[in-house]
């Protein structure tokens, strides 16, 4: 099957380019302080070969920006759309309401906020709602339900965290199957160390929908990313090749990587990559 090439991260790439990403708004501050850099990152991923681009909406939530979250979310979708070719797709990121590495902080009733956010993503015109970086399966499934209810194609991506200990491969497999029953059309894993990703990817193979991965660069010692590492993109692509061999068709990258990693994926899989 053809591979769909996703883009890479915004947050760590903004930091690499000298843009402040303070908590709690993190990467969303760049929509106010450096929208030109946000647009440049989207363009660079398109040039590198990505065909699905995630807008910078990971933290444009009412919890972080109570007065301007709607405006920021729409602006992020607009910036992404304007920066990429018309044939490419825009994914609206719908993230956990709290910390993506703290499932214990997941709210008791996240549905109203996920419903509100999903409707803004849909009305802003994204092509896909990407419920991403969920370490809490229950919250992820609620996010999927609300995203699917908008009528926009919905994908879901789980994370076991940087140490791969927040969810087991079996728990992610069960979560993926449950998400598909609720209408998700693709299942992924992300924001985990690239060397630790394969067992989780393999458990998605029987979910019945396209599946894939976009991983972090690992630890600094892995020389995959985070800092200047000339061999990093090639090392990352080696791990991605194992995911593709396991049947993954949705491939991108996450924290600590950048456009060079996506360009290497495009080179490595040029015979298999879909045009759109």
C-alpha positions as CSV (number, residue, x, y, z in Angstrom):
1,X,0.0,0.0,0.0
2,X,1.1,3.6,-0.6
3,X,2.6,5.6,2.2
4,X,1.2,8.9,3.3
5,X,3.9,11.2,4.5
6,X,3.0,13.3,7.5
7,X,4.9,16.4,8.7
8,X,7.1,16.8,11.7
9,X,6.7,18.8,15.0
10,X,6.0,22.5,15.4
11,X,6.8,23.0,19.0
12,X,10.4,21.8,19.1
13,X,11.1,23.2,15.7
14,X,9.9,26.7,16.9
15,X,12.3,26.4,19.8
16,X,15.1,25.4,17.4
17,X,14.4,28.5,15.3
18,X,14.6,30.8,18.4
19,X,10.9,31.3,19.1
20,X,9.9,31.1,22.8
21,X,7.4,28.4,23.7
22,X,6.6,29.0,27.4
23,X,4.1,27.0,29.3
24,X,1.1,26.7,29.6
25,X,0.4,27.9,26.0
26,X,3.6,26.4,24.6
27,X,3.7,26.4,20.8
28,X,0.5,28.4,20.5
29,X,2.3,31.6,21.6
30,X,4.0,31.6,18.2
31,X,0.7,32.3,16.6
32,X,0.8,35.6,18.3
33,X,4.5,36.4,18.5
34,X,5.9,34.7,15.3
35,X,3.2,33.7,12.8
36,X,5.7,34.1,10.0
37,X,7.9,31.4,11.6
38,X,4.9,29.1,12.0
39,X,4.1,29.5,8.3
40,X,7.7,28.9,7.3
41,X,7.8,25.7,9.2
42,X,4.7,24.4,7.3
43,X,6.3,25.4,4.0
44,X,9.6,23.7,4.9
45,X,7.7,20.4,5.7
46,X,5.9,20.7,2.4
47,X,9.1,21.2,0.5
48,X,10.6,18.2,2.4
49,X,7.8,16.0,1.0
50,X,5.0,16.0,3.6
51,X,1.5,15.8,2.3
52,X,-0.5,16.0,5.5
53,X,0.3,19.0,7.7
54,X,-0.8,19.4,11.3
55,X,-1.9,22.9,12.2
56,X,-0.5,24.5,15.3
57,X,-3.6,23.9,17.5
58,X,-2.1,21.5,20.0
59,X,-2.5,24.1,22.8
60,X,-4.9,26.7,21.4
61,X,-7.5,25.7,24.1
62,X,-9.8,27.7,26.3
63,X,-7.8,26.4,29.3
64,X,-4.7,28.2,28.1
65,X,-6.3,31.1,26.2
66,X,-9.8,31.7,27.6
67,X,-10.4,34.9,25.7
68,X,-8.8,34.2,22.3
69,X,-8.7,30.4,21.9
70,X,-11.3,30.4,19.1
71,X,-9.4,33.1,17.1
72,X,-6.1,31.4,17.6
73,X,-7.4,28.0,16.5
74,X,-8.8,29.4,13.3
75,X,-5.7,31.4,12.7
76,X,-3.6,28.3,13.0
77,X,-5.7,26.4,10.5
78,X,-5.5,29.4,8.1
79,X,-1.7,29.8,8.4
80,X,-1.3,26.1,7.6
81,X,-3.7,26.2,4.7
82,X,-2.0,29.3,3.2
83,X,1.5,27.9,3.5
84,X,1.1,24.5,1.8
85,X,0.1,23.5,-1.7
86,X,-3.6,23.2,-2.4
87,X,-3.5,19.5,-3.0
88,X,-2.1,18.8,0.5
89,X,-4.3,18.1,3.6
90,X,-4.6,20.1,6.8
91,X,-5.0,18.2,10.1
92,X,-6.4,20.0,13.1
93,X,-4.6,18.8,16.3
94,X,-7.0,17.9,19.1
95,X,-4.8,17.2,22.1
96,X,-5.4,16.1,25.8
97,X,-6.9,18.8,27.9
98,X,-4.0,18.6,30.3
99,X,-0.5,17.1,30.0
100,X,0.1,14.5,27.3
101,X,2.5,12.7,29.7
102,X,0.2,12.9,32.7
103,X,-2.8,10.7,32.2
104,X,-3.6,11.1,35.9
105,X,-4.5,14.7,35.2
106,X,-7.2,13.8,32.6
107,X,-10.4,15.6,33.7
108,X,-13.4,13.5,35.0
109,X,-15.6,14.9,32.2
110,X,-13.5,16.1,29.2
111,X,-16.4,15.8,26.7
112,X,-17.8,19.4,26.7
113,X,-14.3,20.9,26.0
114,X,-13.5,18.4,23.4
115,X,-16.9,18.9,21.7
116,X,-16.3,22.7,21.7
117,X,-12.9,22.4,20.3
118,X,-13.7,19.8,17.6
119,X,-16.5,22.0,16.3
120,X,-14.2,25.0,15.9
121,X,-11.6,22.8,14.1
122,X,-14.4,21.5,11.8
123,X,-15.8,25.0,11.1
124,X,-12.3,26.3,10.4
125,X,-12.1,23.9,7.5
126,X,-9.5,21.3,8.4
127,X,-9.5,18.1,6.3
128,X,-8.8,15.8,9.2
129,X,-9.2,16.1,13.0
130,X,-6.2,14.4,14.5
131,X,-6.8,13.4,18.1
132,X,-3.2,13.1,19.1
133,X,-0.8,12.3,21.9
134,X,-3.3,10.8,24.2
135,X,-1.9,8.7,27.1
136,X,-5.4,8.2,28.6
137,X,-7.5,5.9,26.5
138,X,-10.8,7.0,27.9
139,X,-10.2,10.6,27.2
140,X,-9.0,9.7,23.7
141,X,-12.2,7.8,22.9
142,X,-14.3,10.8,24.0
143,X,-12.3,13.1,21.8
144,X,-12.8,10.7,18.9
145,X,-16.5,10.6,19.5
146,X,-16.8,14.4,19.4
147,X,-14.5,14.7,16.4
148,X,-16.5,12.1,14.5
149,X,-19.7,13.8,15.3
150,X,-18.6,16.9,13.4
151,X,-18.5,14.9,10.1
152,X,-14.8,15.5,9.6
153,X,-12.5,12.5,9.0
154,X,-11.0,11.6,12.3
155,X,-7.7,10.0,13.2
156,X,-6.4,9.1,16.7
157,X,-2.9,8.7,18.0
158,X,-1.9,7.4,21.4
159,X,1.3,7.8,23.3
160,X,3.0,5.7,26.0
161,X,5.3,8.6,26.8
162,X,9.0,9.2,26.3
163,X,9.8,6.1,28.4
164,X,7.1,4.0,26.8
165,X,5.6,3.2,30.2
166,X,2.3,5.1,30.3
167,X,0.4,2.5,28.2
168,X,1.3,-1.0,27.2
169,X,1.2,-2.2,23.6
170,X,-1.9,-4.2,24.5
171,X,-3.6,-1.2,26.0
172,X,-2.9,0.8,22.9
173,X,-4.2,-2.0,20.7
174,X,-7.5,-2.1,22.7
175,X,-7.8,1.6,22.5
176,X,-7.2,1.6,18.7
177,X,-9.9,-1.0,18.2
178,X,-12.3,0.9,20.4
179,X,-11.6,4.1,18.5
180,X,-12.3,2.4,15.1
181,X,-15.6,1.3,16.5
182,X,-16.4,4.9,17.3
183,X,-15.5,6.0,13.7
184,X,-11.8,6.7,13.6
185,X,-10.5,6.0,10.1
186,X,-6.8,5.8,11.1
187,X,-4.9,4.8,14.3
188,X,-1.3,5.9,15.2
189,X,1.2,6.1,17.9
190,X,3.3,9.2,18.5
191,X,5.5,11.3,20.9
192,X,7.5,8.2,22.0
193,X,11.2,7.5,21.5
194,X,11.9,6.1,18.0
195,X,13.9,3.1,19.3
196,X,10.9,2.1,21.5
197,X,8.1,2.5,18.9
198,X,8.0,-0.8,17.0
199,X,6.2,-3.0,19.5
200,X,3.4,-0.5,19.7
201,X,3.2,-0.1,15.9
202,X,2.9,-3.8,15.5
203,X,-0.1,-4.0,17.7
204,X,-2.0,-1.6,15.4
205,X,-1.8,-4.0,12.4
206,X,-5.2,-5.7,13.1
207,X,-7.2,-2.6,13.9
208,X,-8.8,-2.7,10.4
209,X,-7.8,0.8,9.3
210,X,-4.6,2.4,8.0
211,X,-2.1,2.9,10.8
212,X,1.2,4.5,11.5
213,X,3.6,6.4,13.7
214,X,5.5,9.6,14.2
215,X,8.1,9.3,16.9
216,X,10.4,11.5,19.0
217,X,14.1,11.6,18.2
218,X,14.9,9.5,21.2
219,X,17.4,10.5,23.8
220,X,20.2,13.0,22.9
221,X,22.6,10.0,23.0
222,X,20.7,8.3,20.2
223,X,22.0,11.1,17.8
224,X,18.7,11.1,16.0
225,X,17.8,14.8,16.6
226,X,17.3,17.4,19.3
227,X,20.7,18.8,18.6
228,X,22.7,18.9,15.3
229,X,23.2,15.3,14.3
230,X,24.2,14.8,10.7
231,X,23.4,11.1,10.9
232,X,20.1,11.7,12.7
233,X,17.6,11.7,9.7
234,X,19.1,8.5,8.4
235,X,18.9,6.8,11.8
236,X,15.3,7.9,12.1
237,X,14.4,6.6,8.7
238,X,15.9,3.2,9.7
239,X,13.4,3.0,12.5
240,X,10.6,4.1,10.2
241,X,11.5,1.4,7.8
242,X,10.8,-1.2,10.4
243,X,7.3,0.4,11.0
244,X,6.6,0.3,7.3
245,X,7.7,-3.4,7.2
246,X,5.2,-4.0,9.9
247,X,2.5,-2.5,7.7
248,X,2.4,1.1,8.7
249,X,1.3,3.5,5.9
250,X,1.1,6.8,7.8
251,X,4.6,8.0,8.6
252,X,5.9,11.3,10.0
253,X,8.0,12.5,12.9
254,X,7.6,14.2,16.3
255,X,9.5,16.1,19.0
256,X,13.2,16.7,18.3
257,X,13.1,16.1,14.6
258,X,12.6,18.5,11.7
259,X,12.2,19.0,8.0
260,X,15.5,17.1,7.3
261,X,14.0,14.0,8.9
262,X,10.9,14.3,6.7
263,X,13.1,14.9,3.6
264,X,15.0,11.7,4.4
265,X,11.7,9.8,4.8
266,X,10.6,11.1,1.4
267,X,13.9,9.9,-0.1
268,X,13.9,6.6,1.6
269,X,10.3,5.7,0.6
270,X,10.0,7.7,-2.6
271,X,8.7,4.6,-4.5
272,X,5.9,4.0,-2.0
273,X,4.7,7.5,-1.1
274,X,1.3,8.7,-2.3
275,X,1.1,12.0,-4.1
276,X,-1.7,13.3,-1.8
